[in-house]
Amino acid sequence: MQQSLNKYRPLVAGAVIQLCIGIIYIWSIFKAPVVAHYSQYVPAESAELFSSMTYSIMLALFVVGIIVGGRWGDKKGPRPVVLTGGLMFVGGILLSAASAAFAPSAPWLLCVFYGGVAGFGVGAAYTSTISCAQKWFPDKKGFATGVIVCTFGASTVIFTPLVNYLLAQVGVSQTFLTLALIYVVVILVFVWFVKNPPEEYIKQFAVTSPALAHKKQYTPSEVLRTKQYYMLLFSMMLLTTAYFILNPRFKLLAEERNLAEAAALASVMVTGIASACGRLIAPWLSDRIGRKGVVLLLFAISIAAVLLLIIAQGYFYMVLVALVAFAFGGSAGTYPAISADYFGTKHAGVNYGLVMIGFAASALIFPTITSAVNTGGGVTSILTFIIPAIACVAGVFVTLAFRPPAEKQAQ
């Protein structure tokens, strides 16, 4: 069947778009040059404050974009949402370039343009490409989700050298401008391949996989009334705790553990590679051994890694933070598939956006805890590792209670 042969087009197109929009997450690469740029025109404290706020606002608007974009995409299809979200992403980067060049005394504009406009656009495009891929691969949702979110994570690894080079050569404003011009071309080309399968394609599964074809499709309001939704939300929040607590201190920890500066920087790059691998391998594996088993495995990896990090030195440290990043990436690939399994693919965009509230809560809450337990300025507190270990143990018990709502509620 021709439609079956074409199912890889939206998958590849979505993956390429995710590769572009994933650059929003490398704010840590932009941060120091941005602070240096704005510190020429405003007090350094203000530049630092708004730079930090930009990332927090981006994370919050990213999740809002997922929910709003998912709702819109469920009604109108993924293409208009991905196009609008992609253009908002590019527009936010362009406006960031303009504000850096023409309004350097107003660093708060970065919070609006990069954090708000671009962050919202990325969220909308992110969820719509995932839900589109899942509809083309209803029998291999883990595989489809893994391919999409893997490229989102790989963006950090692929574009970091380019961004570093541009920042050193042409500065903040021109770097934003260059990236925006590259991405707008890619998005405008590939967005036309992002579309949902026709009804005829879906009907194939009524014959070959009746359970998939007749699965209850939960609306967002119905999802919010299930206990499974809250289990997924808290499980995701607890699994991502280790990464969000340790991420701000990856480089500092490497230096504390007797790694040279070059190796410390390499350890940060290794976490990007490990996260991308987790995004691909974990959902692929979940198609074979089950979603719950993979999530429990990710929790076990996180618990072992953070506890061993209490004593790890040298290159063993690098291995352990890679495992933390792998588990974090695995969560990004596995939870969308679980959400689609439990609640169906018809409203997958907005339903997964609701689950992502747990991700946003983790990203906003736990870095604050990191700062609170490391006020001394010396060696990293042991609580930095104990807290995520406890959270992951709690997450294991939540995950063990997972039961598909279809077993009791779907007819």
C-alpha positions in Angstrom: 0.0 0.0 0.0 1.4 3.4 -1.1 0.3 5.1 2.2 2.1 2.5 4.1 5.3 3.2 2.1 4.9 6.9 2.8 4.6 6.6 6.6 8.4 7.4 7.0 8.0 10.8 5.4 6.2 12.4 8.3 8.5 10.6 10.7 11.7 11.9 9.0 10.2 15.3 8.5 9.2 15.5 12.2 12.6 14.3 13.3 14.4 17.0 11.2 12.1 19.8 12.6 12.8 18.5 16.1 16.5 18.7 15.4 16.1 22.4 14.7 13.8 23.4 17.6 15.9 21.3 20.1 18.5 24.1 20.1 16.2 26.0 22.5 17.6 23.7 25.2 21.3 24.8 24.8 20.7 28.0 26.7 23.6 27.0 28.9 25.9 27.6 25.9 24.3 31.1 25.2 24.2 32.1 28.9 27.8 33.3 29.5 28.1 35.3 26.2 24.6 36.8 26.7 25.5 37.9 30.2 28.8 39.4 29.0 27.0 41.2 26.1 24.3 42.8 28.3 26.7 43.6 31.1 28.2 46.3 28.9 25.0 48.2 29.2 23.3 47.2 32.5 24.7 46.0 35.8 26.0 42.4 35.7 23.5 41.3 38.3 20.6 42.4 36.1 22.1 40.6 33.1 22.6 37.4 35.1 19.1 37.6 36.6 17.3 38.0 33.3 19.5 35.4 31.7 18.4 32.8 34.3 14.8 33.9 34.1 14.9 33.4 30.3 15.5 29.6 30.8 12.9 29.2 33.5 10.3 31.1 31.4 11.2 29.0 28.3 10.6 25.8 30.3 7.2 27.0 31.5 6.0 28.3 28.1 7.3 25.1 26.5 4.8 23.1 28.5 2.0 25.7 27.8 2.8 25.4 24.1 2.5 21.6 24.3 -0.9 21.8 25.9 -2.3 24.6 23.6 -0.6 23.2 20.5 -1.8 19.7 21.3 -5.4 20.9 21.6 -5.2 22.8 18.3 -3.4 19.9 16.5 -6.0 17.4 17.7 -8.7 19.6 16.0 -6.9 20.8 12.9 -4.1 18.4 12.3 -0.4 18.7 12.9 0.8 20.8 9.9 -0.7 24.2 10.8 0.4 23.8 14.4 4.0 22.8 13.5 4.1 25.6 10.9 2.9 28.2 13.4 5.0 26.8 16.3 8.1 26.7 14.0 7.6 30.3 12.9 7.1 31.4 16.4 10.4 29.7 17.3 12.2 31.4 14.5 10.5 34.7 15.2 11.5 34.5 18.9 15.1 33.9 17.9 15.0 36.8 15.4 13.5 39.1 17.9 16.2 38.1 20.4 18.8 39.0 17.8 17.1 42.4 17.2 16.8 43.1 20.9 20.5 42.2 21.6 21.5 44.5 18.8 19.2 47.5 19.2 18.0 47.3 22.8 21.0 46.1 24.8 19.8 48.0 27.8 16.7 45.9 28.1 17.8 42.3 28.8 14.3 41.5 30.0 13.3 41.3 26.3 15.1 38.0 26.1 12.6 36.6 28.6 9.8 37.7 26.3 11.2 36.7 22.9 13.5 33.7 23.6 11.7 32.4 26.7 8.1 33.3 25.8 7.6 33.4 22.1 10.2 30.8 21.0 9.6 28.6 24.1 5.8 28.4 23.3 6.5 27.8 19.6 8.8 24.9 20.4 6.3 23.3 22.7 3.5 23.5 20.0 5.7 22.0 17.3 7.2 19.4 19.7 3.9 17.8 20.7 2.4 17.9 17.2 5.3 16.1 15.5 5.2 13.4 18.2 1.4 12.8 18.0 1.6 12.7 14.2 4.3 10.1 14.3 2.4 8.0 16.8 -0.7 8.0 14.5 1.4 6.6 11.6 2.9 3.9 13.8 0.1 2.9 16.2 1.6 -0.6 16.6 5.2 0.8 17.2 4.5 4.0 19.2 7.8 3.6 21.1 9.9 3.4 18.0 8.2 6.4 16.4 8.4 8.5 19.6 12.0 7.5 20.1 13.1 8.7 16.6 11.3 12.0 17.1 12.6 12.9 20.5 16.0 11.5 19.9 16.8 14.2 17.3 15.4 16.8 19.7 18.0 15.7 22.3 20.7 15.3 19.7 20.4 19.0 18.7 22.4 19.8 21.8 25.3 17.7 20.6 25.2 18.6 16.9 24.8 22.3 17.2 26.9 23.1 20.3 30.2 23.4 18.2 28.5 25.6 15.6 27.0 27.9 18.3 30.3 28.1 20.2 32.0 29.0 17.0 29.5 31.7 16.0 29.4 33.2 19.4 33.2 33.6 19.4 33.3 34.9 15.8 30.3 37.2 15.4 28.7 37.7 18.8 25.3 37.1 20.3 23.0 39.0 18.0 24.6 37.7 14.7 24.5 34.1 16.1 20.8 34.4 16.8 20.2 35.8 13.3 22.3 33.1 11.6 20.5 30.3 13.3 17.1 31.7 12.7 17.8 32.0 8.9 18.9 28.4 8.8 16.0 27.1 10.7 13.3 29.0 8.9 14.3 27.4 5.6 14.4 23.9 7.1 11.1 24.2 8.8 9.3 25.7 5.7 10.5 22.8 3.6 9.9 19.9 6.0 6.6 21.0 7.5 4.7 20.0 4.3 5.4 16.4 5.0 4.0 16.5 8.5 0.4 15.3 8.2 -1.8 12.7 9.8 -2.6 9.4 8.0 -5.8 9.1 6.1 -8.8 7.2 7.4 -8.0 4.3 5.0 -4.6 3.9 6.6 -6.2 3.8 10.1 -8.8 1.2 9.0 -6.0 -1.2 8.2 -5.5 -1.8 11.9 -9.2 -2.6 12.5 -8.4 -5.9 10.6 -4.8 -6.6 11.7 -5.0 -5.2 15.3 -8.6 -4.9 16.5 -7.5 -3.9 20.0 -5.7 -0.8 18.6 -8.5 0.1 16.3 -11.2 0.0 19.0 -9.2 1.5 21.8 -11.0 4.2 23.8 -9.8 7.7 22.8 -9.8 9.8 26.0 -10.5 13.5 25.8 -8.4 15.8 28.0 -11.3 16.2 30.5 -11.6 12.5 30.8 -7.9 12.1 31.2 -7.9 14.5 34.2 -10.5 12.3 35.9 -8.3 9.2 35.8 -5.9 8.2 38.5 -3.5 6.9 35.8 -2.9 10.5 34.7 -1.7 11.6 38.1 0.5 8.5 38.4 2.1 9.4 35.1 2.6 13.0 36.1 4.3 12.2 39.4 6.3 9.3 37.9 7.7 11.6 35.3 8.4 14.4 37.8 10.3 12.0 40.1 12.3 10.3 37.3 13.6 13.7 36.0 14.6 14.9 39.4 18.1 13.6 39.3 18.9 15.3 36.0 17.4 18.6 37.0 19.2 18.7 40.3 22.6 17.7 38.9 22.5 19.5 35.5 23.3 22.9 36.8 26.4 21.5 38.6 27.7 19.0 35.9 30.8 21.0 35.1 31.5 22.0 38.8 31.1 18.4 39.9 33.5 17.3 37.3 36.1 19.7 38.6 35.5 18.6 42.1 36.1 15.0 41.1 39.6 15.7 39.7 38.8 16.0 36.0 40.8 18.6 34.0 38.9 21.5 32.5 38.8 19.9 29.1 37.5 16.6 30.5 34.9 18.6 32.5 33.6 20.2 29.4 33.7 16.8 27.6 31.5 15.4 30.4 28.8 17.9 29.6 28.9 16.9 25.9 28.7 13.3 27.0 25.5 13.9 28.8 24.0 15.3 25.6 25.0 12.2 23.7 23.7 9.9 26.5 20.4 11.8 26.6 19.9 11.4 22.9 20.7 7.7 23.1 18.2 7.3 26.0 15.5 9.0 23.9 16.0 6.4 21.1 16.8 3.2 23.0 14.3 3.3 25.9 11.1 3.7 23.8 12.4 1.2 21.3 13.0 -1.3 24.1 9.6 -0.5 25.6 7.9 -1.8 22.4 9.6 -5.2 23.2 9.6 -5.6 27.0 6.8 -3.2 28.0 6.6 0.4 29.1 6.5 -0.2 32.8 9.6 -2.4 32.7 11.6 0.2 30.9 10.5 3.0 33.3 11.5 0.9 36.3 14.8 0.2 34.6 15.3 4.0 34.2 14.6 4.5 37.8 17.1 1.8 38.8 19.7 3.4 36.6 19.1 6.8 38.2 19.2 5.5 41.8 22.4 3.6 41.3 24.1 6.5 39.5 23.2 9.2 42.0 24.3 7.1 45.0 27.6 6.2 43.4 28.1 9.8 42.5 28.6 10.5 46.2 32.0 8.8 46.0 32.9 8.7 42.3 36.1 10.3 41.1 37.7 11.0 37.8 36.3 9.3 34.6 33.9 7.1 36.7 32.1 10.4 37.4 31.7 10.9 33.7 30.1 7.5 33.2 27.7 8.1 36.1 26.4 11.5 34.9 26.0 9.9 31.4 23.7 7.3 33.0 21.7 10.0 34.7 21.3 11.8 31.3 20.4 8.5 29.6 17.6 7.9 32.1 16.4 11.5 31.6 16.4 11.1 27.9 14.7 7.7 28.2 11.8 9.4 30.1 11.3 11.9 27.2 10.9 9.0 24.8 8.9 6.6 27.0 6.2 8.7 28.6 4.7 9.9 25.4 4.3 6.3 24.3 2.7 5.4 27.7 0.3 8.3 27.4 -0.8 7.2 24.0 -1.1 3.6 25.2 -3.3 4.6 28.1 -5.4 7.4 26.6 -5.3 6.8 22.8 -3.7 8.8 19.9 -6.7 10.9 18.9 -6.0 13.6 21.5 -2.4 12.5 22.1 -0.9 16.0 21.7 -2.9 17.7 24.5 -3.0 14.6 26.7 0.8 14.3 26.7 1.0 18.0 27.4 -1.0 17.5 30.6 1.5 14.8 31.6 4.4 17.2 30.8 3.2 19.4 33.7 5.2 17.0 35.8 8.3 17.7 33.7 7.8 21.4 34.1 7.3 21.1 37.9 10.5 19.1 38.2 12.5 21.6 36.0 11.3 24.6 38.1 11.3 23.1 41.6 14.4 21.0 41.9 17.1 23.4 40.6 15.9 25.7 43.5 16.4 22.8 45.9 19.9 22.4 44.5 20.7 26.0 45.3 19.2 25.7 48.8 21.3 22.7 49.8 24.5 24.1 48.3 24.8 27.5 49.9 28.2 27.0 51.4 30.0 27.5 48.1 32.4 24.6 48.8 32.2 20.9 48.0 28.8 19.8 46.8 26.5 18.8 49.6 25.7 15.1 49.9 22.0 16.1 49.9 22.4 16.9 46.2 22.6 13.1 45.6 20.4 11.8 48.5 17.3 13.9 47.5 17.1 12.6 43.9 17.7 9.0 45.1 14.8 9.3 47.5 12.6 10.8 44.8 13.5 7.9 42.5 12.7 5.3 45.1 9.3 7.0 45.5 8.9 6.9 41.8 9.5 3.2 41.7 6.4 2.6 43.9 4.3 5.0 41.8 5.3 3.2 38.7 4.6 -0.3 40.1 1.0 0.9 40.5 0.7 1.6 36.8 -2.5 0.0 35.3 -3.9 1.0 31.9 -7.3 2.7 32.4 -8.6 0.7 29.4 -8.7 -2.4 31.6 -11.5 -0.9 33.7 -12.8 2.2 32.0 -12.6 1.7 28.2 -15.5 -0.1 26.5 
